[in-house]
Amino acid sequence: MKVTFVNSVNIARNIYKFSFQADKKPKHIAGQFIELYLPHENKDNRGDKRWFTLSSSPTEEYLAITTKFAGENGSSFKKTLKNLAPGTELNMASPMGDFVLPKDRNIPLVFVAGGIGCTPFHSITKYLIDTGEKRDITLIYNANSPEDIAYKDDFDYYAERFIQITGQRLTGQKILDLAGPSEKNRYFYLSGPEPMIENLQKELKNLGINRKNIFTDFFPGYVIESI
């Protein structure tokens, strides 16, 4: 689909939200992802396409992605993205993916975000805020420092428990300790850098969490320095 770049907003340290107007807004579900095509000159070996989870809710006017920039070591794609001029037309694949809310609203949920892995959780949280739907959500956000935490206000407003862990490695046992006991069968949603998510998934399984209750969404190429 064709999209037009609207603007970018700095929402945390080196983290920016980019908003796009779709020619025809697609139907999508909070938590899904897209592929953005960004042709540019002198592209490096990382190419001109990227997968991004939409950080916007289906209830919002614009489609938005949120990403972190690595400064001088960033890819040609990221440098081009950061310098996009409003009004630039691009191609974006339609939203897809199943990292979405379960249909049963009574299932307690534990969201675990590692760095920029907060994006699907913001899409979901904003959707729940806008629609007034109530869910039992514990959100654990692991980042290098408080300055690296994005969308803090929305998470704090909606989540039953919004827990920020900075400057330390998160473990499966720590997640269970922070989430606390539950009388009901819980679902665990893990989103963040690929090595982090692989480790947490393995640790939670070893601690007795059913693999069917663990859902993952990882971001290749991202690193949380404290892990």
C-alpha positions, -999 to +999 in steps of 0.1 A: +000+000+000+010+036-005+018+057+025+028+093+030+053+104+057+037+129+081+062+136+108+086+122+134+086+128+172+114+122+197+097+102+225+127+089+245+165+089+243+174+082+206+139+068+201+116+083+175+080+077+164+073+080+126+038+086+114+024+077+080-009+085+063-022+055+042-040+061+010-065+036+022-061+027+059-059-011+062-078-032+087-054-045+113-051-058+148-031-042+176+003-058+179+008-066+142+038-056+121+046-042+086+074-041+062+086-006+051+103-001+017+127+028+017+147+031-016+178+053-012+211+059-028+243+043-015+225+017+005+246-006+026+244-044+028+214-042+052+192-031+022+162-009+018+135-029+036+128-033+073+102-051+094+086-029+121+059-036+146+033-009+144+034+011+176+001+028+167-034+015+175-060+006+149-080+034+166-056+061+155-056+081+122-020+074+113+001+042+110+032+047+132+064+029+138+089+036+166+126+028+164+159+035+180+189+051+164+225+040+169+242+072+159+271+071+134+270+033+134+234+032+121+225+017+088+219+036+056+182+027+059+180+043+094+199+074+083+175+079+054+145+073+076+156+099+101+160+125+073+127+118+056+109+149+044+071+153+052+051+144+022+074+117+010+055+087-005+066+052+003+054+016+000+044-003+031+032-040+033-002-045+049-001-054+086+003-090+095+013-113+124-004-130+154+013-113+184-021-100+194-045-102+224-062-135+231-099-135+224-107-145+260-106-112+279-104-130+313-069-144+308-043-125+329-014-113+307+022-106+315+039-083+289+077-083+289+094-055+268+131-054+262+141-019+249+124-012+216+103-043+221+078-020+238+062-012+204+036-040+201+026-034+237+020+003+230-002-006+201-022-029+223-023-006+253-034+024+232-061+003+216-074-008+251-074+028+263-093+041+233-119+013+233-123+012+271-117-026+271-104-039+304-077-066+307-056-078+336-021-068+324+013-067+342+039-049+320+076-054+328+098-030+308+136-037+308+158-009+295+193+005+300+181+035+319+149+055+328+157+078+298+153+049+274+118+040+284+092+051+258+054+055+261+057+056+299+025+076+304+002+052+285+017+021+301+014+037+336-022+047+329-034+014+317-014-015+331-025-030+363+011-032+373+038-013+353+072-023+364+104-007+351+137-026+353+167-006+343+205-013+343+202-050+351+196-082+333+161-096+333+156-134+339+127-158+338+127-162+375+127-124+379+096-122+356+077-147+377+087-129+410+076-095+396+043-109+381+034-125+414+011-155+420-021-159+399-051-180+404-057-182+367-037-196+338-016-167+325-002-158+291+034-144+287+041-121+258+079-114+252+091-087+229+127-074+224+161-082+211+164-117+197+190-132+221+171-118+251+138-132+240+153-166+232+168-168+267+137-157+285+115-181+266+139-210+275+141-200+311+103-197+315+098-231+300+124-246+324+105-229+353+073-248+343+055-223+321+036-242+293+051-234+259+016-228+246+013-199+271+044-180+258+042-157+228+073-141+213+081-111+190+118-104+186+138-076+169+170-088+151+200-064+155+190-047+187+209-050+219+202-040+255+236-032+270+228-044+305+220-079+292 
